[in-house]
Amino acid sequence: MKQIGELIQRLRRRAKLTQAELGHKTGVSRDTIARIESGSQKIPVEFLPKLADAFGIKGATLSGLITQQQEPFLYLCRVHDPKTFTAEKRQLFEAWYQHNEIQTLQSQSGAANSGEKIPMLQIPDLTELGKHTHSEAGGHDLALRLREEWNLGGSPIVDPVGLIQDLGIPIAGADLGDADLFGLTGVHGEHGQYSMMINTRPGIPIERQRFSIFHELAHILAHRTDFQGVPDRPGRGRHKDGREKFADAFAAAFQVPDDELRRTLNLLTGKGIRGTEMVMILKQYFRVSYQTILFRLKGIGYLNETSFGPWFGKLQRKFQNAEPEPITDPLNLPHYSLD
């Protein structure tokens, strides 16, 4: 019920209603709304139409969202073909979640007994973002905002795994098979703990794994009411789902922030370094793929619509699916398997 309560709270805030105002619209007290949002009181079936009217959504939509929250596990994942998300992969994630839950409780207990303070970054309330959680601009702006709030400055992220752990989000690497599934984020419908699993199958570049970490982080931050028992197909290219565009833009800007990119770009061009050599230096510095660098150069206006295509096409023809001058240092990802 905690997950359902969080859903009602998010919908209320998106509708810009206080608990008292929602209570007035639905004919109950503010205390009743507070108990529903905390998960201590169930929502009567006959109460759903009134809630839907108050939120300005269809009753069927609200019922569907609540049904999704009642699934044992809910997911969002980077997969273009839903058939890739097999029962075996679901089993792998859920077994790791249950194993990790025990490990987390033990480590927290040990830290509490020793007086050690567990480092934790603050995850902000993002309900005010609304429709911006489905746009590239929204993902870009949130990435820069959080880098500032978390005092990360402009320097490249040295340890993305440590950052995720400091947010209190369990993370692991696993062989998820087909490279169509780069990352998987799930939440237990009752416990409400979001956890992240990254595909570390041999052949998937470290750059891709790093990108997937921050892509999945974007989903946890901004798309909590969109997790489902069976993930949607996100689409490709122009038909890509807005949530995927948001998460891609977030991952790119979070790793390659505007000001630092402009600073390093000015240094390189000032020394006469341009073209492919410049891209390779930037990718090594920020520890990202060359595609990410090209998209970020377009994002800050160094490349325009006319020049971006030839650059991208030239490098893609040259390197195919390989990552030039790849990062060789593996991420400090705890590995999990059912073996």
Residue pairs with C-beta under 8 A, 6 or more apart in sequence:
1 39
1 40
1 41
1 42
1 190
2 38
2 39
2 190
2 191
2 192
3 39
3 69
3 70
3 74
3 187
3 189
3 190
3 192
4 36
4 39
4 43
4 66
4 69
4 70
5 36
5 37
5 38
5 39
6 37
6 39
6 192
6 224
7 65
7 66
7 69
7 225
8 33
8 36
8 37
8 43
8 51
9 37
9 127
10 127
10 224
10 225
11 51
11 55
11 57
11 62
11 225
12 19
12 22
12 33
12 37
12 55
13 125
13 127
13 128
14 55
14 127
14 130
15 22
15 54
15 55
15 56
17 25
17 54
18 30
19 30
19 33
19 34
19 37
20 30
20 33
22 33
22 51
22 54
23 29
23 30
23 32
23 33
25 50
25 53
25 54
26 33
26 47
26 50
26 51
26 54
27 50
28 47
32 41
35 41
36 42
36 43
43 51
43 66
48 59
48 62
48 63
48 66
49 59
51 62
52 58
52 59
52 61
52 62
55 62
65 225
68 74
68 227
68 228
68 229
69 189
70 189
71 189
71 228
71 229
72 94
72 188
72 189
72 190
73 90
73 93
73 94
73 97
73 186
73 187
73 188
73 189
73 229
74 186
74 187
74 189
74 227
74 228
74 229
75 85
75 90
75 93
75 184
75 185
75 186
75 187
75 227
75 228
75 229
75 230
75 231
76 185
76 216
76 219
76 223
76 226
76 227
76 228
76 231
76 243
77 85
77 181
77 183
77 184
77 185
77 231
78 181
78 182
78 183
78 184
78 212
78 215
78 216
78 234
78 244
79 85
79 180
79 181
79 231
79 233
79 234
80 180
80 233
80 234
80 235
80 236
81 180
81 233
82 230
82 231
82 232
82 233
84 177
84 178
84 180
84 181
85 181
85 184
85 230
85 231
86 177
89 176
89 177
89 181
89 184
91 338
92 174
92 176
92 197
92 336
92 337
92 338
93 174
93 184
93 186
93 195
93 197
94 186
95 338
96 172
96 174
96 195
96 197
96 336
97 170
97 186
97 188
97 193
97 195
99 336
100 170
100 172
100 195
101 191
101 193
104 170
108 118
110 116
111 117
111 118
119 166
120 166
120 167
120 168
121 150
121 163
121 166
121 167
122 149
122 150
123 167
123 168
123 221
124 146
124 149
124 221
126 133
126 142
126 221
126 222
129 138
129 142
129 222
131 138
132 138
132 141
132 142
132 246
133 222
133 223
133 242
133 243
133 246
134 241
134 242
134 243
134 245
134 246
135 242
135 245
135 246
135 249
136 245
136 246
136 248
136 249
137 249
138 222
138 246
138 249
139 218
139 222
139 245
139 246
139 247
139 248
139 249
139 250
139 251
139 253
140 249
140 250
140 252
140 253
140 299
142 218
142 221
142 222
142 250
143 214
143 218
143 249
143 250
143 251
143 252
143 253
143 254
143 257
144 253
144 257
144 258
146 221
146 254
147 153
147 154
147 254
147 257
154 257
154 259
154 260
154 263
155 260
156 255
156 260
156 285
156 286
156 287
157 163
157 210
157 254
157 255
157 287
159 332
160 210
160 213
160 214
160 331
161 171
161 213
161 331
161 332
161 333
162 332
164 171
164 196
164 213
164 217
165 171
167 217
169 194
169 195
169 196
169 217
169 220
170 193
170 195
170 196
171 195
171 196
171 197
171 198
171 213
171 333
171 334
172 195
172 196
172 197
172 198
172 333
172 334
172 335
172 336
173 197
173 198
173 199
173 200
173 209
173 331
173 333
173 334
173 335
173 336
174 197
174 198
174 199
174 200
174 335
174 336
174 337
175 199
175 200
175 201
175 202
175 337
176 184
176 197
176 199
176 201
177 199
177 201
179 199
179 201
179 203
179 204
181 199
182 198
182 199
182 204
182 208
182 209
182 211
182 212
182 215
183 196
183 197
183 198
183 199
183 212
183 213
183 215
183 216
184 196
184 197
184 198
184 199
184 216
185 194
185 195
185 196
185 197
185 216
185 219
185 220
185 227
186 194
186 195
186 197
186 227
187 193
187 194
187 195
187 224
187 227
194 220
194 224
196 213
196 216
196 217
196 220
197 336
198 209
198 212
198 213
198 216
198 331
198 333
199 209
199 212
200 209
200 331
200 333
200 335
205 289
205 323
205 326
205 327
206 287
206 326
206 327
206 328
206 329
206 330
206 331
207 283
207 287
207 288
207 289
207 292
207 323
207 326
207 327
208 289
208 323
209 331
209 333
210 255
210 287
210 288
210 327
210 331
211 251
211 252
211 255
211 288
211 289
211 292
212 251
213 251
213 331
214 250
214 251
214 254
214 255
215 247
215 248
215 250
215 251
216 247
217 250
217 251
217 254
218 246
218 247
218 250
218 251
219 226
219 243
219 247
221 250
222 243
222 246
222 247
222 250
223 243
223 246
223 247
226 243
232 241
233 241
234 240
234 241
234 243
234 244
235 241
235 244
251 292
252 288
252 292
252 295
252 296
252 299
253 296
253 299
255 286
255 287
255 288
255 292
256 282
256 286
256 288
256 292
256 293
256 296
258 299
258 300
261 282
261 286
261 296
261 297
261 300
262 300
264 282
264 285
265 278
265 282
265 297
265 300
265 302
268 274
268 278
268 281
268 282
269 278
273 281
276 315
279 290
279 293
279 294
279 297
279 315
280 290
280 324
280 325
282 293
283 289
283 290
283 292
283 293
283 324
283 325
284 325
284 327
286 292
286 293
287 327
289 323
290 315
290 319
290 323
290 324
291 312
294 303
294 308
294 311
294 312
294 315
297 303
297 308
298 304
298 305
298 308
303 311
315 324
318 324
